[in-house]
Amino acid sequence: MRRVVFDTNVWISGLLWGGKPQDCLILAFTEEIQLYHCDEMLAELKRVLMDSFDFSL
């Protein structure tokens, strides 16, 4: 199984606009690839979604 790290841009594009980034997220959620992350990356994703796209917890 391939091990992959997505940067914040892939997450945001996949979650909000679809296309190839969404295809990548689907591969991770269907466990066709093994997704890796760290706490700092999740914190950045949370911050960007909240600050730039008005998401809430």
C-alpha distance matrix in Angstrom:
0.0 3.8 6.5 9.6 13.2 15.7 19.3 22.1 23.1 19.9 20.3 23.9 23.8 21.2 23.2 26.6 26.6 23.6 22.7 19.5 18.9 19.1 16.6 14.1 15.1 14.8 11.2 10.8 13.5 12.2 8.9 7.0 5.8 6.6 10.1 12.3 16.1 19.4 22.7 24.3 22.0 22.6 26.3 26.4 24.8 27.4 30.2 29.6 29.3 32.5 34.5 33.8 33.0 35.2 32.5 33.6 31.9
3.8 0.0 3.8 6.4 10.2 12.6 16.1 19.2 20.0 16.9 17.8 21.5 21.2 19.0 21.4 24.6 24.4 21.6 20.6 17.2 16.4 17.2 15.0 12.0 13.5 14.0 10.5 10.0 13.4 12.9 9.9 7.9 5.1 6.0 8.5 10.4 14.1 17.4 20.9 22.0 19.5 20.6 24.1 23.9 22.5 25.3 27.8 27.0 27.1 30.3 32.1 31.2 30.7 33.1 30.7 32.0 30.6
6.5 3.8 0.0 3.8 7.1 10.2 13.6 16.7 18.0 15.4 15.9 19.7 20.0 18.2 20.2 23.4 23.8 21.4 20.8 17.6 16.0 17.1 15.6 12.1 12.9 14.3 11.3 9.6 13.1 13.6 10.5 9.7 6.1 4.7 5.9 6.9 10.5 13.7 17.3 18.4 16.1 17.3 20.8 20.7 19.6 22.4 24.9 24.3 24.7 27.7 29.4 28.8 28.6 30.9 28.5 29.6 28.1
9.6 6.4 3.8 0.0 3.8 6.5 9.9 13.1 14.2 11.7 12.5 16.2 16.5 15.0 17.1 20.2 20.5 18.5 17.9 14.8 12.8 14.3 13.4 9.6 10.6 12.7 10.3 8.6 12.3 13.6 11.3 10.6 6.9 6.0 5.0 5.9 8.8 12.2 15.6 16.2 13.4 14.8 18.3 17.6 16.5 19.5 21.8 20.9 21.4 24.6 26.1 25.3 25.2 27.6 25.5 26.9 25.7
13.2 10.2 7.1 3.8 0.0 3.8 6.5 9.8 11.5 9.7 10.3 13.8 14.7 13.8 15.7 18.6 19.3 17.9 17.8 15.0 12.3 14.2 14.3 10.5 10.7 13.8 12.3 10.1 13.3 15.5 13.6 13.6 10.0 8.6 5.9 5.1 6.3 9.4 12.7 12.7 9.8 11.7 14.8 14.0 13.1 16.4 18.3 17.6 18.4 21.5 22.7 22.1 22.3 24.7 22.8 24.2 23.1
15.7 12.6 10.2 6.5 3.8 0.0 3.8 6.6 7.9 5.9 6.8 10.1 10.9 10.4 12.3 15.0 15.6 14.5 14.7 12.3 9.2 11.3 12.1 8.6 8.7 12.3 11.7 9.9 12.7 15.4 14.4 14.4 11.4 10.8 7.6 7.8 7.7 10.7 13.2 12.7 9.2 10.7 13.7 12.2 10.7 14.2 16.0 14.7 15.3 18.7 19.8 18.8 18.9 21.6 19.8 21.7 21.1
19.3 16.1 13.6 9.9 6.5 3.8 0.0 3.8 5.5 5.6 6.7 9.0 10.3 11.0 12.6 14.6 15.5 15.2 15.7 13.8 10.4 12.9 14.5 11.5 11.4 15.1 15.1 13.4 15.8 18.7 18.0 18.1 15.1 14.4 11.0 10.3 8.9 10.8 12.6 11.1 7.6 9.7 11.9 9.6 8.7 12.5 13.6 12.0 13.3 16.6 17.2 16.2 16.9 19.6 18.4 20.4 20.2
22.1 19.2 16.7 13.1 9.8 6.6 3.8 0.0 3.8 5.5 5.2 6.2 8.5 9.9 10.6 12.0 13.5 14.1 15.4 14.3 10.7 12.6 15.1 12.7 11.9 15.6 16.5 14.7 16.4 19.6 19.4 20.1 17.4 16.7 13.1 12.5 10.5 11.7 12.4 10.7 7.2 8.4 9.9 7.2 5.6 9.4 10.3 8.3 9.6 12.9 13.5 12.4 13.1 15.8 14.8 17.0 17.1
23.1 20.0 18.0 14.2 11.5 7.9 5.5 3.8 0.0 3.8 5.5 5.2 5.9 8.3 9.9 10.5 11.1 11.9 12.7 11.9 8.6 11.1 13.7 11.9 11.8 15.4 16.5 15.5 17.3 20.2 20.5 20.5 18.2 18.2 15.0 15.1 13.7 15.3 16.2 14.5 11.0 12.1 13.5 10.5 8.7 12.1 12.6 9.7 10.7 14.2 14.4 12.3 12.9 16.2 15.6 18.4 19.2
19.9 16.9 15.4 11.7 9.7 5.9 5.6 5.5 3.8 0.0 3.8 5.6 5.2 5.9 8.4 10.0 10.2 9.7 10.2 8.8 5.3 7.9 10.1 8.1 8.3 11.8 12.7 12.1 14.0 16.7 17.0 16.9 14.8 15.3 12.4 13.3 12.7 15.2 16.6 15.6 11.9 12.6 14.9 12.6 10.2 13.5 14.9 12.4 12.5 16.3 17.1 15.2 14.9 18.0 16.9 19.5 19.9
20.3 17.8 15.9 12.5 10.3 6.8 6.7 5.2 5.5 3.8 0.0 3.8 5.6 5.2 6.0 8.4 10.0 9.8 11.5 10.9 7.1 7.9 10.7 9.0 7.4 10.9 12.5 11.2 12.2 15.5 16.0 16.7 14.9 14.8 11.6 12.5 11.5 13.8 14.6 14.1 10.5 10.1 12.5 10.8 7.7 10.5 12.6 10.6 9.9 13.6 15.2 13.7 12.9 15.6 13.9 16.2 16.3
23.9 21.5 19.7 16.2 13.8 10.1 9.0 6.2 5.2 5.6 3.8 0.0 3.8 5.5 5.2 5.9 7.8 9.1 11.4 11.8 8.4 9.1 12.6 11.7 10.3 13.4 15.5 14.6 15.2 18.4 19.4 20.1 18.5 18.6 15.4 16.2 14.7 16.4 16.6 15.6 12.2 11.7 13.2 11.0 7.7 10.0 11.4 8.6 7.6 11.4 12.5 10.5 9.5 12.6 11.5 14.5 15.4
23.8 21.2 20.0 16.5 14.7 10.9 10.3 8.5 5.9 5.2 5.6 3.8 0.0 3.8 5.6 5.4 5.2 6.2 7.9 8.7 5.9 7.1 10.5 10.4 9.9 12.6 14.8 14.8 15.6 18.3 19.6 19.6 18.4 19.2 16.5 17.8 16.9 19.2 19.9 18.8 15.3 15.1 16.8 14.4 11.4 13.8 15.0 11.9 11.0 14.7 15.5 12.8 11.7 15.1 14.4 17.6 18.8
21.2 19.0 18.2 15.0 13.8 10.4 11.0 9.9 8.3 5.9 5.2 5.5 3.8 0.0 3.8 5.7 5.8 4.6 6.8 7.4 4.4 3.7 7.4 7.6 6.6 8.9 11.4 11.6 12.1 14.6 16.2 16.4 15.6 16.7 14.3 16.3 16.0 18.7 19.6 19.3 15.7 15.0 17.4 15.7 12.3 14.5 16.6 14.0 12.5 16.1 17.7 15.5 13.8 16.7 15.2 18.0 18.6
23.2 21.4 20.2 17.1 15.7 12.3 12.6 10.6 9.9 8.4 6.0 5.2 5.6 3.8 0.0 3.8 6.2 6.4 9.7 11.0 8.1 6.5 10.2 10.5 8.2 10.2 13.3 12.8 12.3 15.3 17.2 18.1 17.5 18.1 15.5 17.2 16.4 18.7 19.0 18.9 15.5 14.0 16.1 14.9 11.2 12.5 14.8 12.6 10.2 13.5 15.6 13.8 11.5 13.8 11.9 14.6 15.3
26.6 24.6 23.4 20.2 18.6 15.0 14.6 12.0 10.5 10.0 8.4 5.9 5.4 5.7 3.8 0.0 3.8 6.2 9.7 11.9 9.7 8.6 12.3 13.2 11.6 13.4 16.5 16.4 16.0 18.7 20.8 21.5 20.9 21.7 19.0 20.6 19.5 21.5 21.5 21.0 17.7 16.4 17.8 16.1 12.6 13.7 15.2 12.5 10.0 13.1 14.6 12.2 9.6 12.3 11.3 14.6 16.1
26.6 24.4 23.8 20.5 19.3 15.6 15.5 13.5 11.1 10.2 10.0 7.8 5.2 5.8 6.2 3.8 0.0 3.8 6.6 9.5 8.4 7.7 11.0 12.6 11.9 13.4 16.3 17.0 17.0 19.2 21.3 21.4 21.0 22.4 20.1 21.9 21.3 23.7 24.1 23.4 20.0 19.2 20.8 18.7 15.4 17.0 18.3 15.2 13.3 16.5 17.6 14.6 12.4 15.5 14.9 18.3 20.0
23.6 21.6 21.4 18.5 17.9 14.5 15.2 14.1 11.9 9.7 9.8 9.1 6.2 4.6 6.4 6.2 3.8 0.0 3.8 6.6 6.2 4.5 7.4 9.6 9.4 10.2 13.0 14.3 14.4 16.1 18.4 18.1 18.1 19.9 18.1 20.4 20.5 23.3 24.2 23.9 20.3 19.5 21.8 20.0 16.5 18.5 20.3 17.4 15.6 19.0 20.4 17.7 15.6 18.5 17.4 20.4 21.5
22.7 20.6 20.8 17.9 17.8 14.7 15.7 15.4 12.7 10.2 11.5 11.4 7.9 6.8 9.7 9.7 6.6 3.8 0.0 3.8 5.5 5.4 6.5 8.9 10.2 10.8 12.8 14.7 15.5 16.6 18.7 17.6 17.6 19.9 18.5 21.0 21.5 24.5 26.0 25.5 21.7 21.6 24.0 21.9 18.8 21.2 22.8 19.8 18.5 22.0 23.1 20.3 18.6 21.7 20.8 23.9 24.9
19.5 17.2 17.6 14.8 15.0 12.3 13.8 14.3 11.9 8.8 10.9 11.8 8.7 7.4 11.0 11.9 9.5 6.6 3.8 0.0 3.8 5.4 4.9 6.3 8.8 9.8 10.7 12.8 14.4 15.3 16.7 15.2 14.8 17.2 16.0 18.5 19.4 22.7 24.6 24.1 20.3 20.6 23.3 21.3 18.4 21.3 23.0 20.2 19.4 23.1 24.2 21.5 20.3 23.5 22.4 25.3 25.9
18.9 16.4 16.0 12.8 12.3 9.2 10.4 10.7 8.6 5.3 7.1 8.4 5.9 4.4 8.1 9.7 8.4 6.2 5.5 3.8 0.0 3.8 5.3 5.0 6.4 8.7 10.0 10.9 12.6 14.4 15.5 14.7 13.7 15.4 13.5 15.6 16.1 19.2 20.9 20.4 16.6 16.8 19.5 17.5 14.6 17.5 19.4 16.7 15.9 19.7 20.9 18.6 17.4 20.6 19.3 22.1 22.5
19.1 17.2 17.1 14.3 14.2 11.3 12.9 12.6 11.1 7.9 7.9 9.1 7.1 3.7 6.5 8.6 7.7 4.5 5.4 5.4 3.8 0.0 3.8 5.3 5.0 6.2 8.7 9.9 10.4 12.1 14.1 13.8 13.6 15.4 13.8 16.4 17.0 20.2 21.6 21.7 17.9 17.3 20.2 18.7 15.4 17.6 20.0 17.6 16.0 19.6 21.4 19.2 17.4 20.1 18.4 21.0 21.3
16.6 15.0 15.6 13.4 14.3 12.1 14.5 15.1 13.7 10.1 10.7 12.6 10.5 7.4 10.2 12.3 11.0 7.4 6.5 4.9 5.3 3.8 0.0 3.8 5.5 5.1 6.3 8.9 9.9 10.5 12.4 11.2 11.5 14.1 13.4 16.5 17.9 21.4 23.3 23.6 19.9 19.6 22.7 21.4 18.3 20.8 23.2 21.0 19.6 23.2 25.0 22.9 21.2 23.9 22.1 24.5 24.5
14.1 12.0 12.1 9.6 10.5 8.6 11.5 12.7 11.9 8.1 9.0 11.7 10.4 7.6 10.5 13.2 12.6 9.6 8.9 6.3 5.0 5.3 3.8 0.0 3.8 5.4 5.1 6.5 8.9 10.1 10.8 9.7 8.8 11.0 9.9 12.9 14.4 18.0 20.2 20.6 16.9 17.0 20.3 19.1 16.3 19.0 21.5 19.5 18.7 22.3 24.0 22.2 21.0 23.8 21.8 24.0 23.7
15.1 13.5 12.9 10.6 10.7 8.7 11.4 11.9 11.8 8.3 7.4 10.3 9.9 6.6 8.2 11.6 11.9 9.4 10.2 8.8 6.4 5.0 5.5 3.8 0.0 3.8 5.4 5.1 6.2 8.6 9.7 10.1 9.4 10.7 9.0 12.0 13.0 16.4 18.2 18.9 15.3 14.6 18.0 17.3 14.1 16.4 19.3 17.7 16.3 19.8 22.0 20.6 19.0 21.3 19.0 20.8 20.3
14.8 14.0 14.3 12.7 13.8 12.3 15.1 15.6 15.4 11.8 10.9 13.4 12.6 8.9 10.2 13.4 13.4 10.2 10.8 9.8 8.7 6.2 5.1 5.4 3.8 0.0 3.8 5.3 5.0 6.0 8.3 8.5 9.3 11.4 10.9 14.4 15.9 19.4 21.2 22.3 18.8 17.8 21.3 20.8 17.5 19.5 22.5 21.0 19.3 22.6 25.0 23.5 21.6 23.7 21.1 22.9 22.2
11.2 10.5 11.3 10.3 12.3 11.7 15.1 16.5 16.5 12.7 12.5 15.5 14.8 11.4 13.3 16.5 16.3 13.0 12.8 10.7 10.0 8.7 6.3 5.1 5.4 3.8 0.0 3.8 5.6 5.3 6.1 5.1 5.9 8.7 9.1 12.9 15.2 18.9 21.2 22.4 19.1 18.6 22.2 21.8 19.0 21.3 24.3 22.9 21.6 25.0 27.3 25.9 24.3 26.6 24.1 25.7 24.8
10.8 10.0 9.6 8.6 10.1 9.9 13.4 14.7 15.5 12.1 11.2 14.6 14.8 11.6 12.8 16.4 17.0 14.3 14.7 12.8 10.9 9.9 8.9 6.5 5.1 5.3 3.8 0.0 3.8 5.5 5.0 6.0 5.2 6.2 5.9 9.6 11.9 15.5 17.7 19.2 16.1 15.5 19.2 19.2 16.6 18.7 21.8 21.0 19.8 23.0 25.4 24.5 23.1 25.1 22.3 23.6 22.3
13.5 13.4 13.1 12.3 13.3 12.7 15.8 16.4 17.3 14.0 12.2 15.2 15.6 12.1 12.3 16.0 17.0 14.4 15.5 14.4 12.6 10.4 9.9 8.9 6.2 5.0 5.6 3.8 0.0 3.8 5.3 7.7 8.3 9.0 8.7 12.1 13.8 17.1 18.7 20.5 17.6 16.1 19.7 20.2 17.2 18.6 22.0 21.4 19.6 22.5 25.3 24.6 22.7 24.3 21.2 22.2 20.7
12.2 12.9 13.6 13.6 15.5 15.4 18.7 19.6 20.2 16.7 15.5 18.4 18.3 14.6 15.3 18.7 19.2 16.1 16.6 15.3 14.4 12.1 10.5 10.1 8.6 6.0 5.3 5.5 3.8 0.0 3.8 5.6 7.9 9.6 10.7 14.4 16.7 20.1 22.0 23.9 21.0 19.8 23.4 23.8 20.9 22.4 25.8 25.0 23.3 26.2 29.0 28.1 26.2 27.8 24.8 25.8 24.3
8.9 9.9 10.5 11.3 13.6 14.4 18.0 19.4 20.5 17.0 16.0 19.4 19.6 16.2 17.2 20.8 21.3 18.4 18.7 16.7 15.5 14.1 12.4 10.8 9.7 8.3 6.1 5.0 5.3 3.8 0.0 3.8 5.2 6.3 8.3 11.9 14.7 18.1 20.4 22.5 19.9 19.0 22.8 23.4 20.9 22.6 26.0 25.5 24.2 27.1 29.8 29.1 27.6 29.3 26.2 27.0 25.3
7.0 7.9 9.7 10.6 13.6 14.4 18.1 20.1 20.5 16.9 16.7 20.1 19.6 16.4 18.1 21.5 21.4 18.1 17.6 15.2 14.7 13.8 11.2 9.7 10.1 8.5 5.1 6.0 7.7 5.6 3.8 0.0 3.8 6.9 9.4 13.0 16.2 19.8 22.5 24.2 21.3 21.0 24.8 24.8 22.4 24.6 27.7 26.8 25.8 29.0 31.3 30.3 28.9 31.0 28.2 29.4 28.0
5.8 5.1 6.1 6.9 10.0 11.4 15.1 17.4 18.2 14.8 14.9 18.5 18.4 15.6 17.5 20.9 21.0 18.1 17.6 14.8 13.7 13.6 11.5 8.8 9.4 9.3 5.9 5.2 8.3 7.9 5.2 3.8 0.0 3.8 6.2 9.6 13.0 16.6 19.6 21.1 18.2 18.4 22.2 22.1 20.1 22.5 25.5 24.6 24.1 27.3 29.4 28.5 27.5 29.7 27.1 28.3 26.9
6.6 6.0 4.7 6.0 8.6 10.8 14.4 16.7 18.2 15.3 14.8 18.6 19.2 16.7 18.1 21.7 22.4 19.9 19.9 17.2 15.4 15.4 14.1 11.0 10.7 11.4 8.7 6.2 9.0 9.6 6.3 6.9 3.8 0.0 3.8 6.6 10.2 13.6 16.6 18.4 16.0 16.2 19.9 20.3 18.7 21.0 23.9 23.6 23.3 26.2 28.4 28.0 27.2 29.1 26.4 27.2 25.4
10.1 8.5 5.9 5.0 5.9 7.6 11.0 13.1 15.0 12.4 11.6 15.4 16.5 14.3 15.5 19.0 20.1 18.1 18.5 16.0 13.5 13.8 13.4 9.9 9.0 10.9 9.1 5.9 8.7 10.7 8.3 9.4 6.2 3.8 0.0 3.8 6.8 10.5 13.4 15.0 12.3 12.5 16.3 16.5 14.9 17.3 20.2 19.9 19.7 22.6 24.7 24.4 23.8 25.7 23.0 24.0 22.3
12.3 10.4 6.9 5.9 5.1 7.8 10.3 12.5 15.1 13.3 12.5 16.2 17.8 16.3 17.2 20.6 21.9 20.4 21.0 18.5 15.6 16.4 16.5 12.9 12.0 14.4 12.9 9.6 12.1 14.4 11.9 13.0 9.6 6.6 3.8 0.0 3.8 7.1 10.5 12.0 10.0 10.8 14.2 14.7 13.9 16.3 18.9 19.0 19.4 22.1 23.9 24.0 23.9 25.7 23.1 23.8 22.0
16.1 14.1 10.5 8.8 6.3 7.7 8.9 10.5 13.7 12.7 11.5 14.7 16.9 16.0 16.4 19.5 21.3 20.5 21.5 19.4 16.1 17.0 17.9 14.4 13.0 15.9 15.2 11.9 13.8 16.7 14.7 16.2 13.0 10.2 6.8 3.8 0.0 3.8 6.9 8.3 6.4 7.3 10.6 11.2 10.9 13.1 15.5 16.0 16.7 19.1 20.8 21.2 21.4 23.0 20.6 21.1 19.3
19.4 17.4 13.7 12.2 9.4 10.7 10.8 11.7 15.3 15.2 13.8 16.4 19.2 18.7 18.7 21.5 23.7 23.3 24.5 22.7 19.2 20.2 21.4 18.0 16.4 19.4 18.9 15.5 17.1 20.1 18.1 19.8 16.6 13.6 10.5 7.1 3.8 0.0 3.8 5.4 5.4 6.6 8.8 10.2 11.0 12.6 14.4 15.7 16.9 18.6 20.1 21.1 21.8 23.0 20.7 20.8 18.8
22.7 20.9 17.3 15.6 12.7 13.2 12.6 12.4 16.2 16.6 14.6 16.6 19.9 19.6 19.0 21.5 24.1 24.2 26.0 24.6 20.9 21.6 23.3 20.2 18.2 21.2 21.2 17.7 18.7 22.0 20.4 22.5 19.6 16.6 13.4 10.5 6.9 3.8 0.0 3.8 5.5 5.2 6.1 8.7 9.9 10.5 12.2 14.3 15.4 16.4 18.0 19.6 20.4 21.0 18.8 18.3 16.2
24.3 22.0 18.4 16.2 12.7 12.7 11.1 10.7 14.5 15.6 14.1 15.6 18.8 19.3 18.9 21.0 23.4 23.9 25.5 24.1 20.4 21.7 23.6 20.6 18.9 22.3 22.4 19.2 20.5 23.9 22.5 24.2 21.1 18.4 15.0 12.0 8.3 5.4 3.8 0.0 3.8 5.5 5.0 6.2 8.7 9.9 10.4 12.3 14.3 15.3 16.1 17.6 19.0 19.9 18.3 18.4 16.9
22.0 19.5 16.1 13.4 9.8 9.2 7.6 7.2 11.0 11.9 10.5 12.2 15.3 15.7 15.5 17.7 20.0 20.3 21.7 20.3 16.6 17.9 19.9 16.9 15.3 18.8 19.1 16.1 17.6 21.0 19.9 21.3 18.2 16.0 12.3 10.0 6.4 5.4 5.5 3.8 0.0 3.8 5.4 5.1 6.2 8.6 9.8 10.6 12.3 14.2 15.2 16.0 17.0 18.5 16.8 17.5 16.3
22.6 20.6 17.3 14.8 11.7 10.7 9.7 8.4 12.1 12.6 10.1 11.7 15.1 15.0 14.0 16.4 19.2 19.5 21.6 20.6 16.8 17.3 19.6 17.0 14.6 17.8 18.6 15.5 16.1 19.8 19.0 21.0 18.4 16.2 12.5 10.8 7.3 6.6 5.2 5.5 3.8 0.0 3.8 5.4 5.0 6.1 8.5 9.9 10.6 12.2 14.0 15.2 15.6 16.5 14.2 14.4 12.9
26.3 24.1 20.8 18.3 14.8 13.7 11.9 9.9 13.5 14.9 12.5 13.2 16.8 17.4 16.1 17.8 20.8 21.8 24.0 23.3 19.5 20.2 22.7 20.3 18.0 21.3 22.2 19.2 19.7 23.4 22.8 24.8 22.2 19.9 16.3 14.2 10.6 8.8 6.1 5.0 5.4 3.8 0.0 3.8 5.5 5.1 6.1 8.6 10.0 10.6 11.9 13.8 14.8 15.2 13.5 13.4 12.1
26.4 23.9 20.7 17.6 14.0 12.2 9.6 7.2 10.5 12.6 10.8 11.0 14.4 15.7 14.9 16.1 18.7 20.0 21.9 21.3 17.5 18.7 21.4 19.1 17.3 20.8 21.8 19.2 20.2 23.8 23.4 24.8 22.1 20.3 16.5 14.7 11.2 10.2 8.7 6.2 5.1 5.4 3.8 0.0 3.8 5.4 5.0 6.1 8.5 9.8 10.3 11.4 13.0 14.2 13.2 14.1 13.7
24.8 22.5 19.6 16.5 13.1 10.7 8.7 5.6 8.7 10.2 7.7 7.7 11.4 12.3 11.2 12.6 15.4 16.5 18.8 18.4 14.6 15.4 18.3 16.3 14.1 17.5 19.0 16.6 17.2 20.9 20.9 22.4 20.1 18.7 14.9 13.9 10.9 11.0 9.9 8.7 6.2 5.0 5.5 3.8 0.0 3.8 5.5 5.3 6.1 8.5 10.0 10.4 10.9 12.4 10.8 12.1 11.9
27.4 25.3 22.4 19.5 16.4 14.2 12.5 9.4 12.1 13.5 10.5 10.0 13.8 14.5 12.5 13.7 17.0 18.5 21.2 21.3 17.5 17.6 20.8 19.0 16.4 19.5 21.3 18.7 18.6 22.4 22.6 24.6 22.5 21.0 17.3 16.3 13.1 12.6 10.5 9.9 8.6 6.1 5.1 5.4 3.8 0.0 3.8 5.6 5.3 6.1 8.5 10.0 10.2 10.5 8.5 8.9 8.4
30.2 27.8 24.9 21.8 18.3 16.0 13.6 10.3 12.6 14.9 12.6 11.4 15.0 16.6 14.8 15.2 18.3 20.3 22.8 23.0 19.4 20.0 23.2 21.5 19.3 22.5 24.3 21.8 22.0 25.8 26.0 27.7 25.5 23.9 20.2 18.9 15.5 14.4 12.2 10.4 9.8 8.5 6.1 5.0 5.5 3.8 0.0 3.8 5.6 5.2 5.8 8.1 9.5 9.8 9.2 9.9 10.4
29.6 27.0 24.3 20.9 17.6 14.7 12.0 8.3 9.7 12.4 10.6 8.6 11.9 14.0 12.6 12.5 15.2 17.4 19.8 20.2 16.7 17.6 21.0 19.5 17.7 21.0 22.9 21.0 21.4 25.0 25.5 26.8 24.6 23.6 19.9 19.0 16.0 15.7 14.3 12.3 10.6 9.9 8.6 6.1 5.3 5.6 3.8 0.0 3.8 5.5 5.2 5.4 7.1 8.9 8.9 10.9 12.2
29.3 27.1 24.7 21.4 18.4 15.3 13.3 9.6 10.7 12.5 9.9 7.6 11.0 12.5 10.2 10.0 13.3 15.6 18.5 19.4 15.9 16.0 19.6 18.7 16.3 19.3 21.6 19.8 19.6 23.3 24.2 25.8 24.1 23.3 19.7 19.4 16.7 16.9 15.4 14.3 12.3 10.6 10.0 8.5 6.1 5.3 5.6 3.8 0.0 3.8 5.8 5.6 5.0 6.5 5.5 8.1 9.7
32.5 30.3 27.7 24.6 21.5 18.7 16.6 12.9 14.2 16.3 13.6 11.4 14.7 16.1 13.5 13.1 16.5 19.0 22.0 23.1 19.7 19.6 23.2 22.3 19.8 22.6 25.0 23.0 22.5 26.2 27.1 29.0 27.3 26.2 22.6 22.1 19.1 18.6 16.4 15.3 14.2 12.2 10.6 9.8 8.5 6.1 5.2 5.5 3.8 0.0 3.8 5.9 5.7 4.8 4.4 5.9 8.1
34.5 32.1 29.4 26.1 22.7 19.8 17.2 13.5 14.4 17.1 15.2 12.5 15.5 17.7 15.6 14.6 17.6 20.4 23.1 24.2 20.9 21.4 25.0 24.0 22.0 25.0 27.3 25.4 25.3 29.0 29.8 31.3 29.4 28.4 24.7 23.9 20.8 20.1 18.0 16.1 15.2 14.0 11.9 10.3 10.0 8.5 5.8 5.2 5.8 3.8 0.0 3.8 5.9 5.8 7.5 9.3 11.7
33.8 31.2 28.8 25.3 22.1 18.8 16.2 12.4 12.3 15.2 13.7 10.5 12.8 15.5 13.8 12.2 14.6 17.7 20.3 21.5 18.6 19.2 22.9 22.2 20.6 23.5 25.9 24.5 24.6 28.1 29.1 30.3 28.5 28.0 24.4 24.0 21.2 21.1 19.6 17.6 16.0 15.2 13.8 11.4 10.4 10.0 8.1 5.4 5.6 5.9 3.8 0.0 3.8 5.9 8.2 11.1 13.8
33.0 30.7 28.6 25.2 22.3 18.9 16.9 13.1 12.9 14.9 12.9 9.5 11.7 13.8 11.5 9.6 12.4 15.6 18.6 20.3 17.4 17.4 21.2 21.0 19.0 21.6 24.3 23.1 22.7 26.2 27.6 28.9 27.5 27.2 23.8 23.9 21.4 21.8 20.4 19.0 17.0 15.6 14.8 13.0 10.9 10.2 9.5 7.1 5.0 5.7 5.9 3.8 0.0 3.8 5.6 9.2 12.2
35.2 33.1 30.9 27.6 24.7 21.6 19.6 15.8 16.2 18.0 15.6 12.6 15.1 16.7 13.8 12.3 15.5 18.5 21.7 23.5 20.6 20.1 23.9 23.8 21.3 23.7 26.6 25.1 24.3 27.8 29.3 31.0 29.7 29.1 25.7 25.7 23.0 23.0 21.0 19.9 18.5 16.5 15.2 14.2 12.4 10.5 9.8 8.9 6.5 4.8 5.8 5.9 3.8 0.0 3.8 6.5 10.1
32.5 30.7 28.5 25.5 22.8 19.8 18.4 14.8 15.6 16.9 13.9 11.5 14.4 15.2 11.9 11.3 14.9 17.4 20.8 22.4 19.3 18.4 22.1 21.8 19.0 21.1 24.1 22.3 21.2 24.8 26.2 28.2 27.1 26.4 23.0 23.1 20.6 20.7 18.8 18.3 16.8 14.2 13.5 13.2 10.8 8.5 9.2 8.9 5.5 4.4 7.5 8.2 5.6 3.8 0.0 3.8 6.9
33.6 32.0 29.6 26.9 24.2 21.7 20.4 17.0 18.4 19.5 16.2 14.5 17.6 18.0 14.6 14.6 18.3 20.4 23.9 25.3 22.1 21.0 24.5 24.0 20.8 22.9 25.7 23.6 22.2 25.8 27.0 29.4 28.3 27.2 24.0 23.8 21.1 20.8 18.3 18.4 17.5 14.4 13.4 14.1 12.1 8.9 9.9 10.9 8.1 5.9 9.3 11.1 9.2 6.5 3.8 0.0 3.8
31.9 30.6 28.1 25.7 23.1 21.1 20.2 17.1 19.2 19.9 16.3 15.4 18.8 18.6 15.3 16.1 20.0 21.5 24.9 25.9 22.5 21.3 24.5 23.7 20.3 22.2 24.8 22.3 20.7 24.3 25.3 28.0 26.9 25.4 22.3 22.0 19.3 18.8 16.2 16.9 16.3 12.9 12.1 13.7 11.9 8.4 10.4 12.2 9.7 8.1 11.7 13.8 12.2 10.1 6.9 3.8 0.0
